[in-house]
Amino acid sequence: MKIPKPAALFAVTAIVASSAQGALTFPYTEDFSSGSEGMNMSPLSDSLAFNGFTYSVDGTGGVAIFDVAGFLAPSSLGNFDGLGVIGDWQWSGTTTHNVHTFSVSSDGNTTFALTSLDWATGNAGPPTLYTITGYNGLIEVARVENVDLMFAGTYGASTGSEIVATDIGPGDGSAYGLNLAFSGSDWGNIDRFEFTATGNDIVVALDNIEFSAAVPEPSAAILVLGAGALGLGFRRR
């Protein structure tokens, strides 16, 4: 995995994308093509505001936009055919920056349904085993543990938090990548999701994130009406 050196590789001024699009509209796929190589790299920042969402890490890590395949240096990496977001991009091994969580949150806590995304990491040190969690406000509504970037399969099978993972290469140990389809209904009404790992600092690369309109929860009025109608049906028998 190649770690770029800001002074040597880029003459980057402080470029941070803002959420100029206003209210989010769905469905929406974020492929980061409106960004640029090294965006948000200098000065170092642990968060990136981009097209209505904020991408952030904990600890003292950095979040920036790069050509993901070029950054991770694999022979091929499936759907990663251009720019994506990476945190902690300045990874230098072990727990130097104490980065263990990568978060994606909507501006203004707008709820959405998470449909799918492409996810990758480098070799030789970063964790591959993660917990993926979805939140609505402060409430955890979806959670799958032990999702392993090295193995395709169905995680959280037959639960509301089910995720179907498909291998996207490269298959030679130079990096690890999965396409994740969030097939469980628990991912249908969230405003934030997180990737969390223990051990060494993380390197999380994301691209082609598909957002859909949130599936609304039944309102209290509808539930009461439904119960009333059911009761009426019983009385008529």
LUMLUM-673012 format. One record per residue (C-alpha): residue number from 1; residue in one letter; z, y, x negated. Coordinates in nm, 4 decimals, m for minus. Layout:
BEGIN
[r NUM "a" [Z Y X]]
...
END
This chain:
BEGIN
[r 1 "m" [0.0000 0.0000 0.0000]]
[r 2 "k" [m0.1044 0.3347 m0.1440]]
[r 3 "i" [0.1385 0.6273 m0.1210]]
[r 4 "p" [m0.0426 0.9621 m0.1555]]
[r 5 "k" [0.0962 1.2407 m0.3701]]
[r 6 "p" [0.0776 1.5747 m0.1884]]
[r 7 "a" [0.0046 1.7933 m0.4891]]
[r 8 "a" [m0.2500 1.5602 m0.6438]]
[r 9 "l" [m0.4469 1.4521 m0.3396]]
[r 10 "f" [m0.4339 1.7363 m0.0911]]
[r 11 "a" [m0.4211 2.1122 m0.0862]]
[r 12 "v" [m0.2650 2.1148 0.2565]]
[r 13 "t" [m0.1035 2.4158 0.4149]]
[r 14 "a" [0.1479 2.3813 0.6953]]
[r 15 "i" [m0.0644 2.2322 0.9730]]
[r 16 "v" [0.1271 2.1186 1.2775]]
[r 17 "a" [m0.0606 2.0496 1.5998]]
[r 18 "s" [0.0858 2.2044 1.9095]]
[r 19 "s" [0.0730 2.0855 2.2685]]
[r 20 "a" [m0.1911 2.3263 2.3838]]
[r 21 "q" [m0.3198 2.1089 2.6653]]
[r 22 "g" [m0.0295 2.1959 2.8956]]
[r 23 "a" [0.0483 1.9397 3.1624]]
[r 24 "l" [m0.0444 1.5884 3.0587]]
[r 25 "t" [m0.3207 1.4150 3.2517]]
[r 26 "f" [m0.3632 1.0390 3.2682]]
[r 27 "p" [m0.5168 0.7989 3.1852]]
[r 28 "y" [m0.5322 0.9212 2.8276]]
[r 29 "t" [m0.6048 0.7505 2.4960]]
[r 30 "e" [m0.4758 0.9089 2.1751]]
[r 31 "d" [m0.6957 0.8147 1.8819]]
[r 32 "f" [m0.5958 1.1177 1.6696]]
[r 33 "s" [m0.9606 1.2096 1.6158]]
[r 34 "s" [m0.8792 1.5770 1.6841]]
[r 35 "g" [m0.6432 1.5751 1.3850]]
[r 36 "s" [m0.7293 1.5839 1.0170]]
[r 37 "e" [m0.6427 1.3853 0.7044]]
[r 38 "g" [m0.2986 1.4877 0.5790]]
[r 39 "m" [m0.2080 1.6900 0.8895]]
[r 40 "n" [0.1669 1.7663 0.8933]]
[r 41 "m" [0.2036 1.6383 0.5363]]
[r 42 "s" [0.3139 1.9665 0.3790]]
[r 43 "p" [0.5781 2.0834 0.4190]]
[r 44 "l" [0.7433 1.7484 0.4782]]
[r 45 "s" [0.8469 1.7057 0.8422]]
[r 46 "d" [1.0143 1.4212 1.0284]]
[r 47 "s" [0.8215 1.5024 1.3480]]
[r 48 "l" [0.4686 1.5853 1.4612]]
[r 49 "a" [0.3865 1.7561 1.7922]]
[r 50 "f" [0.0350 1.6508 1.8883]]
[r 51 "n" [m0.1549 1.6681 2.2190]]
[r 52 "g" [0.1474 1.6591 2.4461]]
[r 53 "f" [0.3535 1.4026 2.2565]]
[r 54 "t" [0.6007 1.4175 1.9693]]
[r 55 "y" [0.5983 1.1488 1.6994]]
[r 56 "s" [0.9170 1.1352 1.4924]]
[r 57 "v" [1.1301 0.9303 1.2553]]
[r 58 "d" [1.4994 0.9328 1.1743]]
[r 59 "g" [1.6521 0.9764 0.8302]]
[r 60 "t" [1.4684 1.1961 0.5815]]
[r 61 "g" [1.1237 1.0466 0.6357]]
[r 62 "g" [0.7910 1.2129 0.7065]]
[r 63 "v" [0.5331 1.1851 0.9859]]
[r 64 "a" [0.1684 1.2757 0.9261]]
[r 65 "i" [m0.1893 1.1851 1.0186]]
[r 66 "f" [m0.4011 0.9766 0.7809]]
[r 67 "d" [m0.6942 0.7404 0.7690]]
[r 68 "v" [m0.4732 0.4387 0.8350]]
[r 69 "a" [m0.6893 0.1705 0.6732]]
[r 70 "g" [m0.7367 0.3865 0.3639]]
[r 71 "f" [m0.3648 0.4614 0.3457]]
[r 72 "l" [m0.2537 0.1004 0.3748]]
[r 73 "a" [m0.5454 m0.0191 0.1561]]
[r 74 "p" [m0.6350 m0.3411 0.3399]]
[r 75 "s" [m0.9750 m0.5052 0.3214]]
[r 76 "s" [m1.0083 m0.4505 0.6970]]
[r 77 "l" [m0.7751 m0.3557 0.9779]]
[r 78 "g" [m0.9292 m0.4310 1.3130]]
[r 79 "n" [m0.9274 m0.1338 1.5476]]
[r 80 "f" [m0.8013 0.1127 1.2853]]
[r 81 "d" [m1.1358 0.2744 1.2128]]
[r 82 "g" [m1.0185 0.6303 1.1511]]
[r 83 "l" [m0.7182 0.8586 1.1810]]
[r 84 "g" [m0.3792 0.7480 1.3063]]
[r 85 "v" [m0.0175 0.8599 1.2818]]
[r 86 "i" [0.2134 0.7173 1.0134]]
[r 87 "g" [0.5874 0.7421 0.9575]]
[r 88 "d" [0.7511 0.7167 0.7054]]
[r 89 "w" [0.4306 0.7989 0.5132]]
[r 90 "q" [0.6249 0.8850 0.1962]]
[r 91 "w" [0.7776 0.5357 0.1823]]
[r 92 "s" [0.9019 0.4537 m0.1645]]
[r 93 "g" [1.0888 0.1296 m0.1041]]
[r 94 "t" [1.4269 m0.0049 m0.0008]]
[r 95 "t" [1.6361 0.2490 0.1925]]
[r 96 "t" [1.5541 0.5646 m0.0026]]
[r 97 "h" [1.4937 0.7757 0.3100]]
[r 98 "n" [1.7094 0.5793 0.5579]]
[r 99 "v" [1.4203 0.5557 0.8065]]
[r 100 "h" [1.4622 0.2801 1.0641]]
[r 101 "t" [1.3267 0.4246 1.3911]]
[r 102 "f" [0.9859 0.5632 1.4893]]
[r 103 "s" [0.9787 0.7402 1.8285]]
[r 104 "v" [0.7012 0.8626 2.0581]]
[r 105 "s" [0.8115 1.0982 2.3359]]
[r 106 "s" [0.6237 1.3055 2.5910]]
[r 107 "d" [0.6647 1.6813 2.5974]]
[r 108 "g" [0.8755 1.7964 2.8900]]
[r 109 "n" [0.9901 1.4369 2.9515]]
[r 110 "t" [0.6740 1.3658 3.1503]]
[r 111 "t" [0.6832 1.0023 3.2575]]
[r 112 "f" [0.3922 0.7699 3.1864]]
[r 113 "a" [0.2960 0.4044 3.1783]]
[r 114 "l" [0.2412 0.2621 2.8308]]
[r 115 "t" [m0.0680 0.0390 2.8460]]
[r 116 "s" [m0.1547 m0.0618 2.4890]]
[r 117 "l" [m0.1710 0.0518 2.1259]]
[r 118 "d" [m0.2673 m0.0595 1.7764]]
[r 119 "w" [0.0208 m0.1014 1.5322]]
[r 120 "a" [0.0238 m0.1742 1.1584]]
[r 121 "t" [0.2353 m0.1647 0.8440]]
[r 122 "g" [0.1832 m0.2182 0.4726]]
[r 123 "n" [0.2849 m0.5129 0.2589]]
[r 124 "a" [0.5335 m0.5470 m0.0255]]
[r 125 "g" [0.8468 m0.4087 0.1282]]
[r 126 "p" [0.8338 m0.2461 0.4740]]
[r 127 "p" [0.9874 m0.4540 0.7558]]
[r 128 "t" [0.7623 m0.6513 0.9899]]
[r 129 "l" [1.0287 m0.7482 1.2473]]
[r 130 "y" [1.1011 m0.4833 1.5132]]
[r 131 "t" [1.2714 m0.4096 1.8413]]
[r 132 "i" [1.0509 m0.2084 2.0796]]
[r 133 "t" [1.2343 m0.0079 2.3441]]
[r 134 "g" [1.1264 0.2122 2.6342]]
[r 135 "y" [1.3352 0.4893 2.7907]]
[r 136 "n" [1.3303 0.7006 3.1028]]
[r 137 "g" [1.5476 0.9952 3.0143]]
[r 138 "l" [1.8604 0.8558 2.8533]]
[r 139 "i" [1.8286 0.5210 3.0291]]
[r 140 "e" [1.6875 0.2187 2.8470]]
[r 141 "v" [1.4427 0.0522 3.0873]]
[r 142 "a" [1.2417 m0.1829 2.8621]]
[r 143 "r" [1.3324 m0.3779 2.5508]]
[r 144 "v" [1.1834 m0.6610 2.3455]]
[r 145 "e" [1.3485 m0.7811 2.0251]]
[r 146 "n" [1.2053 m0.9659 1.7234]]
[r 147 "v" [0.8448 m0.8521 1.7629]]
[r 148 "d" [0.6885 m0.9596 1.4335]]
[r 149 "l" [0.3807 m0.7834 1.2949]]
[r 150 "m" [0.2917 m1.1004 1.1073]]
[r 151 "f" [0.2489 m1.3095 1.4232]]
[r 152 "a" [0.0442 m1.2714 1.7401]]
[r 153 "g" [0.1839 m1.4079 2.0657]]
[r 154 "t" [0.3654 m1.3109 2.3817]]
[r 155 "y" [0.7017 m1.1424 2.3299]]
[r 156 "g" [0.9545 m1.1156 2.6121]]
[r 157 "a" [0.7407 m1.3627 2.8055]]
[r 158 "s" [0.7808 m1.3625 3.1852]]
[r 159 "t" [1.0159 m1.0645 3.1796]]
[r 160 "g" [0.9620 m0.7083 3.2949]]
[r 161 "s" [0.9352 m0.6027 2.9302]]
[r 162 "e" [0.6627 m0.8518 2.8308]]
[r 163 "i" [0.4289 m0.7553 2.5452]]
[r 164 "v" [0.1158 m0.9488 2.4500]]
[r 165 "a" [0.0326 m0.9142 2.0787]]
[r 166 "t" [m0.3147 m0.9848 1.9381]]
[r 167 "d" [m0.3801 m1.0066 1.5641]]
[r 168 "i" [m0.6103 m0.7333 1.4280]]
[r 169 "g" [m0.6002 m0.8343 1.0617]]
[r 170 "p" [m0.6588 m0.8043 0.7835]]
[r 171 "g" [m0.5274 m1.1578 0.7341]]
[r 172 "d" [m0.5122 m1.1433 0.3552]]
[r 173 "g" [m0.1533 m1.0198 0.3199]]
[r 174 "s" [m0.2558 m0.6673 0.2153]]
[r 175 "a" [m0.1243 m0.5282 0.5460]]
[r 176 "y" [m0.0264 m0.6496 0.8925]]
[r 177 "g" [m0.1627 m0.5313 1.2266]]
[r 178 "l" [m0.1342 m0.6103 1.5968]]
[r 179 "n" [m0.2774 m0.4767 1.9186]]
[r 180 "l" [0.0045 m0.4614 2.1727]]
[r 181 "a" [m0.0630 m0.4852 2.5469]]
[r 182 "f" [0.2427 m0.3792 2.7471]]
[r 183 "s" [0.1972 m0.6192 3.0355]]
[r 184 "g" [0.5509 m0.6041 3.1768]]
[r 185 "s" [0.6269 m0.3683 3.4656]]
[r 186 "d" [0.9231 m0.2125 3.2819]]
[r 187 "w" [0.6786 m0.0096 3.0691]]
[r 188 "g" [0.5345 0.1557 3.3793]]
[r 189 "n" [0.7662 0.4568 3.4058]]
[r 190 "i" [0.8956 0.5830 3.0710]]
[r 191 "d" [0.8984 0.9088 2.8764]]
[r 192 "r" [0.9745 0.7684 2.5299]]
[r 193 "f" [0.9313 0.4493 2.3329]]
[r 194 "e" [1.0688 0.3460 1.9953]]
[r 195 "f" [1.0070 0.0974 1.7154]]
[r 196 "t" [1.3300 0.0057 1.5331]]
[r 197 "a" [1.3898 m0.2209 1.2329]]
[r 198 "t" [1.6723 m0.2976 0.9933]]
[r 199 "g" [1.6688 m0.3456 0.6168]]
[r 200 "n" [1.4169 m0.1485 0.4136]]
[r 201 "d" [1.2710 0.1811 0.5302]]
[r 202 "i" [0.9900 0.1402 0.7824]]
[r 203 "v" [0.6204 0.2232 0.7684]]
[r 204 "v" [0.4799 0.2398 1.1230]]
[r 205 "a" [0.1129 0.3251 1.1773]]
[r 206 "l" [m0.0126 0.3776 1.5339]]
[r 207 "d" [m0.3576 0.4414 1.6784]]
[r 208 "n" [m0.5503 0.4088 2.0058]]
[r 209 "i" [m0.2416 0.4607 2.2211]]
[r 210 "e" [m0.3360 0.4155 2.5870]]
[r 211 "f" [m0.1242 0.6078 2.8356]]
[r 212 "s" [m0.1603 0.5740 3.2133]]
[r 213 "a" [m0.0006 0.7501 3.5080]]
[r 214 "a" [0.3587 0.6435 3.5666]]
[r 215 "v" [0.4216 0.3938 3.8427]]
[r 216 "p" [0.6631 0.5822 4.0708]]
[r 217 "e" [0.9952 0.4299 4.1643]]
[r 218 "p" [1.0508 0.3812 4.5385]]
[r 219 "s" [1.2298 0.6873 4.6754]]
[r 220 "a" [1.5624 0.6610 4.8528]]
[r 221 "a" [1.3983 0.7828 5.1741]]
[r 222 "i" [1.1375 0.5059 5.1622]]
[r 223 "l" [1.4048 0.2448 5.0951]]
[r 224 "v" [1.6137 0.3675 5.3902]]
[r 225 "l" [1.3066 0.3740 5.6157]]
[r 226 "g" [1.2167 0.0252 5.5079]]
[r 227 "a" [1.5660 m0.1028 5.5763]]
[r 228 "g" [1.5648 0.0687 5.9159]]
[r 229 "a" [1.2343 m0.0847 6.0136]]
[r 230 "l" [1.3579 m0.4244 5.9051]]
[r 231 "g" [1.6696 m0.3803 6.1164]]
[r 232 "l" [1.4588 m0.2760 6.4150]]
[r 233 "g" [1.2495 m0.5879 6.3727]]
[r 234 "f" [1.5617 m0.8030 6.3799]]
[r 235 "r" [1.6894 m0.6323 6.6987]]
[r 236 "r" [1.3624 m0.6947 6.8795]]
[r 237 "r" [1.3835 m1.0701 6.8332]]
END
